[in-house]
Amino acid sequence: MFTKAQVPMLRLLLPFVTGVVLAIYANYFSWFLPALSLLLITGFLILLRVNSTNAFKYNFLNGVLIHLLLFLFGYLYTLNRTSFNNSNYFTKIEIHKHGVVIGEVLESPVVRSHSTKVILDVKGVRNASEWSSTTGKMILYLKTDSFCHKIQAGDLLSFLPKFEDVPAPKNPNEFDFRQYMSFHLIQKQAFLKSDEWILIKNTRSNLLTRYAGSLRKKLISMFSEFKIEGKQLAVALALVLGYKDEIDAQLKRSYSSSGAMHVLAVSGLHVGIIFLIVSKLFFFIENKKYGKFIQLFFLLLALWFYALLTGLSPSVLRAATMFSFMAIAKATHRNTNFFNTLASSAFFLLLINPFIIMEVGFQLSYLAVIGIVVFYPWIYSILKIKNKIIDYVWSITSVSLSAQLVTFPLSLLYFHQFPTYFLFSNLVVIPMALLILPASILLFLISPFKYIASYLAMGINRLLIILNQFVEYVESFPNALIQNISFSVFETWMLYLFLFFIICFGWYKRYGYFFSALCCIILSLGYRAHLSNTYKNNSKFIVYNIPAYSAINLIQNTNNVLITDLELHKNREKMLFHIQNNWIKHGLENERVLYLSSLSKQHQLSNLYKTLGAGLYIKGNFIGFNGKRIYIHNSELSKVFPDKPVFVDYLVITAKGKMDFNHLRKYFSFNKIIFDSSVSFRKAEYIKEKISNEDIHEVQKHGYFMVEV
């Protein structure tokens, strides 16, 4: 274990990070700044009044005030870096309808078949002949054409000011893309046609960024040139460059299910491999005069050359910075604690961009390194193995266990799944990555020598085939991936506190830490029991917003009935993107699916009456749900009218429902009309003109409809 004196940077980092996080959520904690300022002033006044002879009694105040100052620094520094607050933020400047906006491309665009996504730094706006300098970032979605393929990082784009807000989630508990973008200081987006923007090549832009983009393109074309194609090419681009756009959904699912997804996200593992290989290559000069500095030079050169190859992606920059700090500390003979070095690199990265603290990759990278440093020696020492091969296998297993032990709570919170066979898969995947990554970089370096390079490319291609076949084989194992795991923020904190107290108990042998760990488990179990009781009281009627589709959800206790289109159910990935998080939040694992088309079909005995649980039944298009009546209008009504209108609480209209409202009123009286997301804006407006006095909820316009029943 270490003492406080050995980790000064860690002690300084904690209050700074707290201030950063609080500033990011500043809208919720606006009262903190005046309160903290008052507290600091009071503390300084107390220190000034303290008699010097009794000063030792108040030494603790010095530490408290330093921590408060660091907290305040983190808070104010983050607010200052938030471009939304700047007076020249581009949305705060009035732009005429026929004005022009100009912005610099910050990173390589993502080109897809129908649209191209570009991240821009807005440099200025022009009204008439007057230019105004601006700040702020935004997203452009361009209709893909030949010019989109020519855009590079550093280029300038001139375009029309068709700004829109990044939309809020349109479904309950859906991934909050607006919040995610706000952590990247982006609030606005625009959708532009080909004639609404102009590409301006910027030869004076950041040469390093352009060179990085050029290297990246050369490496991508090099793989194709040496006949690495299909799935092998997709994995090679992801493993070496972090470029995952070529991986199809099935292959991505195989890597995720086998616990090997981390090799496709270029980060600490890949940079660590480069660090390890270069360290081993130059071990012979380590003890010579200036040997450590020569080794440091080549280490830094290799790390940042690899960062260039990956296009200077944020994850690689983060990992390269972390390993650079470690290399410098080692070369300069700083007898520093590893955690102090790690904290220094984190502090440095947060000073560059405080919002990096909210990135999942940042959190997982540092946690994985901490887990390996803390737990690997303990786990590895459990077995003493003399056989070198078995010892190597046990070493990899220990590393995997150490990293997984610390990262899995956060993985459960963010991804709600756990790969059962991750230990087994990593025994093959990590050695494969150790071979493929350096071999691919070597291929790039020797690519001018076609004859030699072609044999190396054949070997890389064979390794990629074996790797893909292996992960697909692991995915085929029973229960390879446990999905839909409900895990809350509270449970995440309790689990990390449990690990912290267990570590302290292992180091200090004090039973207070052990009992504290038990308390964390008890609190987690109590919270889980509370959630289970809450799930029993679930009773919700939801109409989701999935554009061009119908999706109606009836949730009662643990019963989960989804009424939807056959087409949407076939596109399960799209369906789950919008809905799955809500099911996980409500503790629902499996859904029973009914197709809209089957509800209105006549003369089918199975559709005459369906009981789906106490208080929940379906008869044709009618739904009875805890005393509420729902009718789904998705077909033509019969011309035989009832004697008096049938009362329904909720009338759900789909795109397939025939819209003669004179007939509809003869059939039904209703409290509320709901246009589901299959109904277009144009059709909804046409209908609303005819029923202007009705209570209407338009799902595409206002988002999902949900009510407790």
PAKEGU-878107 format. One record per residue (C-alpha): residue number from 1; z, y, x. Coordinates in pm, whole numbers, plus 50000, padded with zeros to 5 digits. Layout:
PAKEGU-878107
<node NUM,<Z,Y,X>>
...
end
This chain:
PAKEGU-878107
<node 1,<50000,50000,50000>>
<node 2,<49973,50363,50107>>
<node 3,<50209,50661,50104>>
<node 4,<50138,50998,49941>>
<node 5,<50092,51155,50284>>
<node 6,<49798,50918,50356>>
<node 7,<49595,51026,50052>>
<node 8,<49607,51407,50030>>
<node 9,<49254,51426,49886>>
<node 10,<49343,51180,49611>>
<node 11,<49642,51392,49516>>
<node 12,<49423,51704,49506>>
<node 13,<49146,51527,49316>>
<node 14,<49355,51420,49016>>
<node 15,<49450,51769,48885>>
<node 16,<49101,51897,48962>>
<node 17,<48941,51615,48760>>
<node 18,<49183,51680,48473>>
<node 19,<49072,52045,48466>>
<node 20,<48705,51943,48476>>
<node 21,<48741,51702,48183>>
<node 22,<48937,51956,47979>>
<node 23,<48669,52220,48040>>
<node 24,<48396,51981,47922>>
<node 25,<48589,51945,47595>>
<node 26,<48688,52316,47607>>
<node 27,<48601,52374,47242>>
<node 28,<48884,52143,47144>>
<node 29,<49141,52283,47390>>
<node 30,<49068,52659,47396>>
<node 31,<49441,52744,47380>>
<node 32,<49504,52575,47719>>
<node 33,<49373,52853,47942>>
<node 34,<49606,53134,47827>>
<node 35,<49900,52893,47812>>
<node 36,<49834,52767,48166>>
<node 37,<49786,53121,48300>>
<node 38,<50122,53222,48152>>
<node 39,<50285,52914,48305>>
<node 40,<50142,52992,48651>>
<node 41,<50258,53355,48640>>
<node 42,<50605,53242,48534>>
<node 43,<50617,52989,48818>>
<node 44,<50521,53245,49080>>
<node 45,<50782,53490,48951>>
<node 46,<51049,53219,48974>>
<node 47,<50948,53143,49333>>
<node 48,<50967,53511,49428>>
<node 49,<51318,53539,49285>>
<node 50,<51453,53229,49455>>
<node 51,<51701,53305,49735>>
<node 52,<51570,53176,50071>>
<node 53,<51898,52990,50138>>
<node 54,<51849,52781,49824>>
<node 55,<51472,52747,49857>>
<node 56,<51491,52375,49936>>
<node 57,<51617,52311,49582>>
<node 58,<51292,52447,49446>>
<node 59,<51045,52287,49687>>
<node 60,<50908,52074,49406>>
<node 61,<50782,52395,49243>>
<node 62,<50535,52446,49529>>
<node 63,<50373,52112,49454>>
<node 64,<50372,52179,49080>>
<node 65,<50206,52517,49126>>
<node 66,<49944,52379,49367>>
<node 67,<49854,52112,49113>>
<node 68,<49837,52370,48835>>
<node 69,<49612,52590,49051>>
<node 70,<49379,52298,49120>>
<node 71,<49376,52217,48750>>
<node 72,<49289,52579,48670>>
<node 73,<49021,52579,48944>>
<node 74,<48858,52266,48798>>
<node 75,<48873,52415,48449>>
<node 76,<48726,52755,48540>>
<node 77,<48472,52612,48788>>
<node 78,<48331,52380,48521>>
<node 79,<48314,52657,48261>>
<node 80,<48133,52874,48516>>
<node 81,<47880,52595,48583>>
<node 82,<47810,52560,48211>>
<node 83,<47481,52745,48166>>
<node 84,<47537,52778,47788>>
<node 85,<47791,53049,47866>>
<node 86,<47553,53261,48079>>
<node 87,<47419,53581,47925>>
<node 88,<47063,53497,48041>>
<node 89,<47063,53144,47896>>
<node 90,<46713,53111,47753>>
<node 91,<46817,53073,47386>>
<node 92,<47018,53397,47402>>
<node 93,<46701,53596,47474>>
<node 94,<46492,53680,47169>>
<node 95,<46148,53522,47204>>
<node 96,<45862,53633,46981>>
<node 97,<45654,53378,46795>>
<node 98,<45361,53432,47033>>
<node 99,<45577,53450,47345>>
<node 100,<45545,53218,47643>>
<node 101,<45808,53011,47824>>
<node 102,<45777,52888,48182>>
<node 103,<45988,52613,48338>>
<node 104,<46006,52394,48648>>
<node 105,<45991,52014,48622>>
<node 106,<46320,51880,48760>>
<node 107,<46236,51509,48795>>
<node 108,<45945,51271,48761>>
<node 109,<45833,51259,48395>>
<node 110,<45863,50941,48188>>
<node 111,<45510,50866,48065>>
<node 112,<45473,50637,47764>>
<node 113,<45174,50550,47550>>
<node 114,<45232,50817,47284>>
<node 115,<45462,51074,47443>>
<node 116,<45576,51197,47784>>
<node 117,<45933,51309,47842>>
<node 118,<45986,51599,48084>>
<node 119,<46316,51760,48191>>
<node 120,<46267,52132,48261>>
<node 121,<46465,52413,48417>>
<node 122,<46360,52717,48210>>
<node 123,<46281,52993,48460>>
<node 124,<46167,53275,48233>>
<node 125,<46020,53392,47903>>
<node 126,<45752,53648,47829>>
<node 127,<45732,53876,47527>>
<node 128,<45405,54073,47528>>
<node 129,<45373,54182,47892>>
<node 130,<45744,54178,47973>>
<node 131,<45902,53886,48163>>
<node 132,<46275,53801,48147>>
<node 133,<46445,53571,48398>>
<node 134,<46643,53290,48235>>
<node 135,<46861,52988,48309>>
<node 136,<46913,52658,48130>>
<node 137,<46760,52313,48095>>
<node 138,<46572,52148,47809>>
<node 139,<46361,51843,47722>>
<node 140,<45990,51857,47648>>
<node 141,<45815,51574,47462>>
<node 142,<45443,51608,47531>>
<node 143,<45167,51419,47355>>
<node 144,<45043,51188,47630>>
<node 145,<44702,51273,47775>>
<node 146,<44535,51267,48116>>
<node 147,<44719,51580,48231>>
<node 148,<45062,51419,48172>>
<node 149,<44992,51172,48454>>
<node 150,<44940,51464,48695>>
<node 151,<45283,51621,48640>>
<node 152,<45519,51598,48938>>
<node 153,<45872,51714,49005>>
<node 154,<45856,52079,49113>>
<node 155,<45550,52168,48902>>
<node 156,<45562,52458,48657>>
<node 157,<45478,52425,48287>>
<node 158,<45388,52715,48059>>
<node 159,<45435,52643,47689>>
<node 160,<45495,52787,47343>>
<node 161,<45859,52850,47238>>
<node 162,<45898,52575,46978>>
<node 163,<46266,52507,47044>>
<node 164,<46471,52264,46837>>
<node 165,<46832,52158,46870>>
<node 166,<46885,51811,47016>>
<node 167,<46972,51629,46693>>
<node 168,<47317,51502,46606>>
<node 169,<47355,51131,46519>>
<node 170,<47204,51056,46179>>
<node 171,<47408,50738,46123>>
<node 172,<47782,50659,46136>>
<node 173,<47908,50576,46488>>
<node 174,<47553,50586,46625>>
<node 175,<47501,50668,46994>>
<node 176,<47552,51045,47023>>
<node 177,<47240,51156,47212>>
<node 178,<47329,51523,47154>>
<node 179,<47664,51483,47329>>
<node 180,<47504,51281,47609>>
<node 181,<47250,51559,47667>>
<node 182,<47521,51827,47652>>
<node 183,<47691,51652,47946>>
<node 184,<47361,51714,48129>>
<node 185,<47367,52080,48014>>
<node 186,<47079,52030,47769>>
<node 187,<47096,52155,47409>>
<node 188,<46731,52217,47321>>
<node 189,<46412,52015,47298>>
<node 190,<46051,52075,47199>>
<node 191,<45761,51858,47079>>
<node 192,<45426,51990,47202>>
<node 193,<45063,51900,47140>>
<node 194,<44810,51897,47422>>
<node 195,<44691,52254,47349>>
<node 196,<45044,52399,47345>>
<node 197,<45124,52369,47715>>
<node 198,<44959,52432,48055>>
<node 199,<45030,52262,48389>>
<node 200,<45073,52497,48685>>
<node 201,<45087,52329,49024>>
<node 202,<45372,52478,49226>>
<node 203,<45303,52444,49598>>
<node 204,<45613,52648,49684>>
<node 205,<45857,52419,49506>>
<node 206,<46115,52197,49675>>
<node 207,<45915,52007,49939>>
<node 208,<46180,51737,49966>>
<node 209,<46159,51663,49592>>
<node 210,<45780,51648,49605>>
<node 211,<45785,51426,49913>>
<node 212,<46034,51193,49742>>
<node 213,<45806,51168,49439>>
<node 214,<45507,51100,49664>>
<node 215,<45690,50820,49849>>
<node 216,<45795,50666,49520>>
<node 217,<45437,50659,49391>>
<node 218,<45312,50503,49715>>
<node 219,<45569,50226,49695>>
<node 220,<45481,50154,49332>>
<node 221,<45109,50131,49414>>
<node 222,<45186,49920,49723>>
<node 223,<45341,49640,49516>>
<node 224,<45029,49624,49297>>
<node 225,<44804,49633,49603>>
<node 226,<44971,49320,49743>>
<node 227,<44928,49130,49412>>
<node 228,<45288,49153,49293>>
<node 229,<45225,49172,48919>>
<node 230,<45370,49110,48573>>
<node 231,<45740,49031,48551>>
<node 232,<45769,49019,48928>>
<node 233,<45637,49375,48959>>
<node 234,<45868,49500,48682>>
<node 235,<46177,49353,48851>>
<node 236,<46068,49467,49199>>
<node 237,<46030,49826,49079>>
<node 238,<46369,49814,48907>>
<node 239,<46553,49641,49193>>
<node 240,<46410,49856,49473>>
<node 241,<46350,50190,49297>>
<node 242,<46553,50176,48976>>
<node 243,<46227,50219,48778>>
<node 244,<46292,50010,48464>>
<node 245,<46014,50129,48233>>
<node 246,<45795,49825,48310>>
<node 247,<46059,49567,48210>>
<node 248,<45999,49421,47864>>
<node 249,<46282,49377,47615>>
<node 250,<46302,48998,47658>>
<node 251,<46336,49011,48038>>
<node 252,<46592,49290,48014>>
<node 253,<46789,49077,47767>>
<node 254,<46779,48782,48010>>
<node 255,<46929,48989,48292>>
<node 256,<47189,49137,48059>>
<node 257,<47292,48797,47915>>
<node 258,<47323,48638,48260>>
<node 259,<47539,48921,48398>>
<node 260,<47271,49026,48647>>
<node 261,<47176,49361,48495>>
<node 262,<47348,49549,48777>>
<node 263,<47075,49450,49027>>
<node 264,<46817,49635,48815>>
<node 265,<47016,49961,48820>>
<node 266,<46985,50104,49171>>
<node 267,<47332,50220,49268>>
<node 268,<47624,50128,49494>>
<node 269,<47522,49762,49537>>
<node 270,<47177,49853,49672>>
<node 271,<47298,50135,49895>>
<node 272,<47577,49905,50015>>
<node 273,<47318,49644,50115>>
<node 274,<47133,49907,50323>>
<node 275,<47464,50017,50476>>
<node 276,<47560,49658,50563>>
<node 277,<47222,49566,50716>>
<node 278,<47197,49878,50936>>
<node 279,<47560,49836,51047>>
<node 280,<47486,49480,51156>>
<node 281,<47161,49577,51329>>
<node 282,<47336,49833,51551>>
<node 283,<47665,49652,51608>>
<node 284,<47580,49600,51979>>
<node 285,<47600,49974,52060>>
<node 286,<47923,50032,51873>>
<node 287,<48145,50005,52182>>
<node 288,<47916,50198,52416>>
<node 289,<47951,50567,52499>>
<node 290,<47839,50770,52197>>
<node 291,<47750,50434,52038>>
<node 292,<47934,50509,51716>>
<node 293,<47748,50838,51677>>
<node 294,<47412,50670,51742>>
<node 295,<47503,50408,51482>>
<node 296,<47611,50688,51244>>
<node 297,<47278,50864,51294>>
<node 298,<47077,50554,51201>>
<node 299,<47312,50476,50911>>
<node 300,<47268,50822,50760>>
<node 301,<46895,50812,50829>>
<node 302,<46860,50475,50651>>
<node 303,<47080,50576,50356>>
<node 304,<46896,50899,50287>>
<node 305,<46552,50752,50354>>
<node 306,<46630,50496,50084>>
<node 307,<46750,50780,49859>>
<node 308,<46409,50943,49914>>
<node 309,<46228,50618,49830>>
<node 310,<46410,50600,49496>>
<node 311,<46303,50954,49410>>
<node 312,<46649,51100,49479>>
<node 313,<46781,50954,49154>>
<node 314,<47137,51064,49062>>
<node 315,<47285,50714,49095>>
<node 316,<47148,50668,49449>>
<node 317,<47248,51020,49555>>
<node 318,<47598,50942,49434>>
<node 319,<47616,50611,49622>>
<node 320,<47452,50754,49938>>
<node 321,<47709,51036,49944>>
<node 322,<47996,50791,49904>>
<node 323,<47876,50564,50187>>
<node 324,<47795,50866,50406>>
<node 325,<48157,50979,50383>>
<node 326,<48271,50628,50476>>
<node 327,<48033,50615,50775>>
<node 328,<48141,50958,50903>>
<node 329,<48511,50870,50873>>
<node 330,<48453,50547,51068>>
<node 331,<48241,50711,51343>>
<node 332,<48481,51002,51401>>
<node 333,<48777,50763,51444>>
<node 334,<48957,50925,51153>>
<node 335,<49252,50699,51088>>
<node 336,<49219,50784,50723>>
<node 337,<49305,50578,50422>>
<node 338,<49000,50435,50242>>
<node 339,<49112,50584,49910>>
<node 340,<49135,50925,50076>>
<node 341,<48773,50893,50194>>
<node 342,<48665,50777,49849>>
<node 343,<48846,51070,49686>>
<node 344,<48679,51312,49932>>
<node 345,<48332,51189,49834>>
<node 346,<48417,51217,49462>>
<node 347,<48553,51571,49514>>
<node 348,<48232,51667,49696>>
<node 349,<48010,51529,49418>>
<node 350,<48215,51702,49150>>
<node 351,<48181,52034,49332>>
<node 352,<47802,51990,49323>>
<node 353,<47800,51886,48957>>
<node 354,<48132,51863,48769>>
<node 355,<47958,51705,48468>>
<node 356,<47887,51392,48673>>
<node 357,<48237,51274,48574>>
<node 358,<48098,51191,48227>>
<node 359,<47823,50961,48357>>
<node 360,<47888,50591,48301>>
<node 361,<47726,50508,48636>>
<node 362,<47964,50739,48823>>
<node 363,<48267,50584,48656>>
<node 364,<48154,50224,48707>>
<node 365,<48045,50281,49071>>
<node 366,<48380,50418,49184>>
<node 367,<48577,50164,48983>>
<node 368,<48375,49876,49131>>
<node 369,<48442,49997,49487>>
<node 370,<48814,50044,49412>>
<node 371,<48828,49696,49258>>
<node 372,<48666,49533,49562>>
<node 373,<48897,49715,49806>>
<node 374,<49214,49638,49608>>
<node 375,<49156,49288,49472>>
<node 376,<48911,49122,49714>>
<node 377,<49172,49051,49989>>
<node 378,<49410,48898,49734>>
<node 379,<49147,48683,49560>>
<node 380,<48975,48575,49882>>
<node 381,<49308,48471,50041>>
<node 382,<49383,48230,49754>>
<node 383,<49159,47965,49916>>
<node 384,<49136,47889,50288>>
<node 385,<48796,47728,50341>>
<node 386,<48669,47605,50679>>
<node 387,<48315,47516,50572>>
<node 388,<48103,47829,50636>>
<node 389,<47863,47774,50345>>
<node 390,<48138,47713,50090>>
<node 391,<48335,48002,50236>>
<node 392,<48031,48228,50190>>
<node 393,<48003,48117,49825>>
<node 394,<48375,48185,49774>>
<node 395,<48338,48527,49939>>
<node 396,<48062,48631,49695>>
<node 397,<48266,48493,49405>>
<node 398,<48567,48696,49518>>
<node 399,<48360,49015,49541>>
<node 400,<48216,48957,49191>>
<node 401,<48559,48885,49045>>
<node 402,<48711,49191,49211>>
<node 403,<48443,49428,49081>>
<node 404,<48435,49271,48733>>
<node 405,<48813,49280,48699>>
<node 406,<48817,49660,48725>>
<node 407,<48491,49746,48550>>
<node 408,<48501,49510,48250>>
<node 409,<48733,49729,48032>>
<node 410,<48489,50019,48064>>
<node 411,<48193,49784,48010>>
<node 412,<48350,49656,47688>>
<node 413,<48409,50013,47570>>
<node 414,<48052,50129,47636>>
<node 415,<47842,49815,47587>>
<node 416,<48056,49590,47358>>
<node 417,<47944,49270,47531>>
<node 418,<48051,49035,47810>>
<node 419,<47829,48796,48012>>
<node 420,<48017,48465,48026>>
<node 421,<47844,48320,48333>>
<node 422,<47842,48631,48554>>
<node 423,<48022,48448,48838>>
<node 424,<47763,48170,48847>>
<node 425,<47464,48405,48820>>
<node 426,<47593,48637,49096>>
<node 427,<47604,48343,49339>>
<node 428,<47224,48352,49330>>
<node 429,<47143,48708,49222>>
<node 430,<47336,48891,49497>>
<node 431,<47187,48685,49786>>
<node 432,<46843,48733,49628>>
<node 433,<46898,49110,49619>>
<node 434,<47010,49093,49982>>
<node 435,<46672,48942,50069>>
<node 436,<46434,49124,49832>>
<node 437,<46556,49480,49888>>
<node 438,<46528,49500,50269>>
<node 439,<46210,49288,50263>>
<node 440,<46049,49535,50019>>
<node 441,<46141,49832,50238>>
<node 442,<46004,49646,50541>>
<node 443,<45684,49577,50344>>
<node 444,<45649,49949,50283>>
<node 445,<45691,50023,50655>>
<node 446,<45442,49759,50775>>
<node 447,<45195,49800,50484>>
<node 448,<44925,49947,50718>>
<node 449,<44915,49606,50890>>
<node 450,<44756,49425,50597>>
<node 451,<44747,49074,50744>>
<node 452,<45117,49055,50830>>
<node 453,<45221,49250,50520>>
<node 454,<45033,49013,50287>>
<node 455,<45243,48715,50402>>
<node 456,<45565,48914,50355>>
<node 457,<45445,49017,50005>>
<node 458,<45383,48652,49918>>
<node 459,<45740,48569,50017>>
<node 460,<45880,48859,49810>>
<node 461,<45672,48751,49511>>
<node 462,<45805,48395,49537>>
<node 463,<46165,48522,49555>>
<node 464,<46107,48738,49246>>
<node 465,<45966,48440,49055>>
<node 466,<46274,48232,49145>>
<node 467,<46506,48518,49049>>
<node 468,<46341,48567,48707>>
<node 469,<46338,48195,48633>>
<node 470,<46703,48168,48731>>
<node 471,<46828,48447,48501>>
<node 472,<46620,48307,48214>>
<node 473,<46777,47967,48283>>
<node 474,<47132,48113,48275>>
<node 475,<47051,48299,47954>>
<node 476,<46967,47965,47790>>
<node 477,<47327,47842,47841>>
<node 478,<47537,47825,47523>>
<node 479,<47734,48144,47451>>
<node 480,<47587,48313,47760>>
<node 481,<47660,48656,47615>>
<node 482,<47956,48745,47393>>
<node 483,<47840,49036,47179>>
<node 484,<47975,49285,46924>>
<node 485,<48314,49314,47094>>
<node 486,<48518,49587,46928>>
<node 487,<48709,49773,47200>>
<node 488,<48864,50119,47162>>
<node 489,<48946,50402,47403>>
<node 490,<49318,50333,47350>>
<node 491,<49278,49966,47444>>
<node 492,<49075,50067,47751>>
<node 493,<49355,50293,47876>>
<node 494,<49617,50026,47804>>
<node 495,<49420,49768,48001>>
<node 496,<49380,50001,48301>>
<node 497,<49751,50085,48290>>
<node 498,<49824,49712,48279>>
<node 499,<49612,49658,48593>>
<node 500,<49781,49955,48763>>
<node 501,<50132,49823,48692>>
<node 502,<50036,49471,48803>>
<node 503,<49906,49611,49135>>
<node 504,<50228,49809,49181>>
<node 505,<50434,49499,49101>>
<node 506,<50236,49297,49356>>
<node 507,<50295,49561,49627>>
<node 508,<50650,49674,49555>>
<node 509,<50797,49360,49389>>
<node 510,<50986,49575,49138>>
<node 511,<51031,49423,48796>>
<node 512,<51010,49764,48628>>
<node 513,<50636,49759,48694>>
<node 514,<50608,49409,48550>>
<node 515,<50786,49510,48228>>
<node 516,<50567,49821,48205>>
<node 517,<50260,49594,48225>>
<node 518,<50404,49379,47944>>
<node 519,<50458,49693,47733>>
<node 520,<50087,49780,47773>>
<node 521,<49989,49436,47644>>
<node 522,<50232,49461,47351>>
<node 523,<50099,49805,47255>>
<node 524,<49740,49673,47272>>
<node 525,<49825,49374,47052>>
<node 526,<50004,49602,46806>>
<node 527,<49702,49830,46791>>
<node 528,<49471,49531,46741>>
<node 529,<49693,49407,46453>>
<node 530,<49671,49754,46297>>
<node 531,<49290,49746,46323>>
<node 532,<49275,49399,46166>>
<node 533,<49475,49527,45871>>
<node 534,<49241,49827,45844>>
<node 535,<48936,49600,45843>>
<node 536,<49076,49419,45539>>
<node 537,<49056,49743,45342>>
<node 538,<48689,49809,45428>>
<node 539,<48491,49899,45118>>
<node 540,<48186,50115,45187>>
<node 541,<47844,50180,45042>>
<node 542,<47608,50320,45311>>
<node 543,<47244,50427,45308>>
<node 544,<47132,50455,45672>>
<node 545,<46879,50695,45819>>
<node 546,<46615,50484,45996>>
<node 547,<46289,50683,45961>>
<node 548,<46019,50510,45754>>
<node 549,<46252,50220,45662>>
<node 550,<46510,50133,45397>>
<node 551,<46854,50011,45506>>
<node 552,<47138,49986,45252>>
<node 553,<47472,49843,45360>>
<node 554,<47752,49705,45141>>
<node 555,<48072,49644,45338>>
<node 556,<48372,49479,45174>>
<node 557,<48655,49353,45395>>
<node 558,<48465,49135,45644>>
<node 559,<48168,49079,45410>>
<node 560,<47863,49260,45541>>
<node 561,<47550,49271,45322>>
<node 562,<47240,49456,45443>>
<node 563,<46954,49523,45203>>
<node 564,<46647,49620,45402>>
<node 565,<46273,49586,45462>>
<node 566,<46136,49265,45608>>
<node 567,<45955,49477,45873>>
<node 568,<46277,49642,45990>>
<node 569,<46463,49312,46010>>
<node 570,<46187,49174,46232>>
<node 571,<46228,49477,46459>>
<node 572,<46589,49380,46523>>
<node 573,<46630,49595,46834>>
<node 574,<46546,49911,46638>>
<node 575,<46770,49809,46350>>
<node 576,<47071,49737,46570>>
<node 577,<47030,50061,46767>>
<node 578,<47102,50259,46451>>
<node 579,<47349,50026,46280>>
<node 580,<47528,49795,46525>>
<node 581,<47788,50042,46655>>
<node 582,<47906,50102,46299>>
<node 583,<47945,49729,46239>>
<node 584,<48140,49691,46563>>
<node 585,<48363,49985,46463>>
<node 586,<48444,49809,46137>>
<node 587,<48505,49470,46300>>
<node 588,<48197,49308,46145>>
<node 589,<48025,49031,46339>>
<node 590,<47756,48880,46117>>
<node 591,<47541,49029,45845>>
<node 592,<47388,48872,45537>>
<node 593,<47039,49015,45490>>
<node 594,<46861,49058,45158>>
<node 595,<46504,49184,45155>>
<node 596,<46413,49468,44920>>
<node 597,<46096,49288,44818>>
<node 598,<46297,48991,44689>>
<node 599,<46516,49204,44461>>
<node 600,<46233,49311,44232>>
<node 601,<46044,48982,44223>>
<node 602,<46052,48832,43878>>
<node 603,<46104,48469,43768>>
<node 604,<46299,48370,44079>>
<node 605,<46622,48198,43982>>
<node 606,<46785,48295,44312>>
<node 607,<46734,48664,44232>>
<node 608,<46874,48664,43882>>
<node 609,<47240,48684,43987>>
<node 610,<47404,48678,44328>>
<node 611,<47778,48696,44385>>
<node 612,<47846,48817,44738>>
<node 613,<48225,48838,44728>>
<node 614,<48500,48958,44496>>
<node 615,<48386,49279,44328>>
<node 616,<48033,49259,44472>>
<node 617,<47731,49117,44287>>
<node 618,<47357,49176,44266>>
<node 619,<47133,49116,43967>>
<node 620,<46774,49214,44034>>
<node 621,<46780,49576,44151>>
<node 622,<47127,49635,44005>>
<node 623,<47434,49618,44227>>
<node 624,<47792,49605,44106>>
<node 625,<48035,49706,44377>>
<node 626,<48408,49752,44304>>
<node 627,<48338,49900,43964>>
<node 628,<48052,50123,44082>>
<node 629,<47696,50071,43960>>
<node 630,<47403,50111,44198>>
<node 631,<47033,50080,44122>>
<node 632,<46768,50052,44395>>
<node 633,<46437,50186,44267>>
<node 634,<46169,50021,44481>>
<node 635,<45908,49909,44228>>
<node 636,<45735,50011,43908>>
<node 637,<45957,50020,43600>>
<node 638,<45870,49823,43290>>
<node 639,<45722,50027,43002>>
<node 640,<45967,49866,42760>>
<node 641,<46254,50118,42744>>
<node 642,<46616,50035,42656>>
<node 643,<46770,50176,42336>>
<node 644,<46978,50418,42544>>
<node 645,<46975,50502,42916>>
<node 646,<47171,50267,43142>>
<node 647,<47441,50450,43337>>
<node 648,<47447,50406,43716>>
<node 649,<47668,50591,43965>>
<node 650,<47406,50594,44242>>
<node 651,<47030,50580,44201>>
<node 652,<46868,50495,44536>>
<node 653,<46497,50581,44552>>
<node 654,<46275,50418,44815>>
<node 655,<45917,50499,44915>>
<node 656,<45787,50206,44708>>
<node 657,<45950,50327,44384>>
<node 658,<45702,50471,44132>>
<node 659,<45795,50833,44055>>
<node 660,<45752,50901,43681>>
<node 661,<46080,51078,43613>>
<node 662,<46022,51104,43240>>
<node 663,<46034,50724,43235>>
<node 664,<46321,50717,43483>>
<node 665,<46539,50933,43258>>
<node 666,<46471,50703,42965>>
<node 667,<46599,50414,43171>>
<node 668,<46896,50568,43349>>
<node 669,<47163,50830,43345>>
<node 670,<47314,50883,43687>>
<node 671,<47571,51078,43888>>
<node 672,<47376,51103,44212>>
<node 673,<47024,51044,44338>>
<node 674,<46976,50926,44698>>
<node 675,<46638,50942,44871>>
<node 676,<46655,50679,45143>>
<node 677,<46489,50726,45483>>
<node 678,<46167,50554,45380>>
<node 679,<46089,50853,45154>>
<node 680,<45888,51117,45342>>
<node 681,<45988,51484,45347>>
<node 682,<45676,51575,45151>>
<node 683,<45741,51320,44878>>
<node 684,<46108,51418,44855>>
<node 685,<46015,51788,44809>>
<node 686,<45764,51697,44537>>
<node 687,<46026,51498,44346>>
<node 688,<46297,51762,44386>>
<node 689,<46076,52020,44215>>
<node 690,<46088,51806,43901>>
<node 691,<46465,51735,43909>>
<node 692,<46603,52060,44050>>
<node 693,<46937,52039,43865>>
<node 694,<47033,51694,43984>>
<node 695,<47287,51602,44256>>
<node 696,<47059,51484,44537>>
<node 697,<47120,51349,44886>>
<node 698,<46811,51333,45108>>
<node 699,<46886,51088,45391>>
<node 700,<46602,51194,45624>>
<node 701,<46709,51558,45599>>
<node 702,<47088,51538,45580>>
<node 703,<47159,51208,45754>>
<node 704,<47321,50892,45625>>
<node 705,<47497,50867,45289>>
<node 706,<47836,50692,45290>>
<node 707,<48106,50663,45028>>
<node 708,<48428,50464,44992>>
<node 709,<48416,50252,44675>>
end
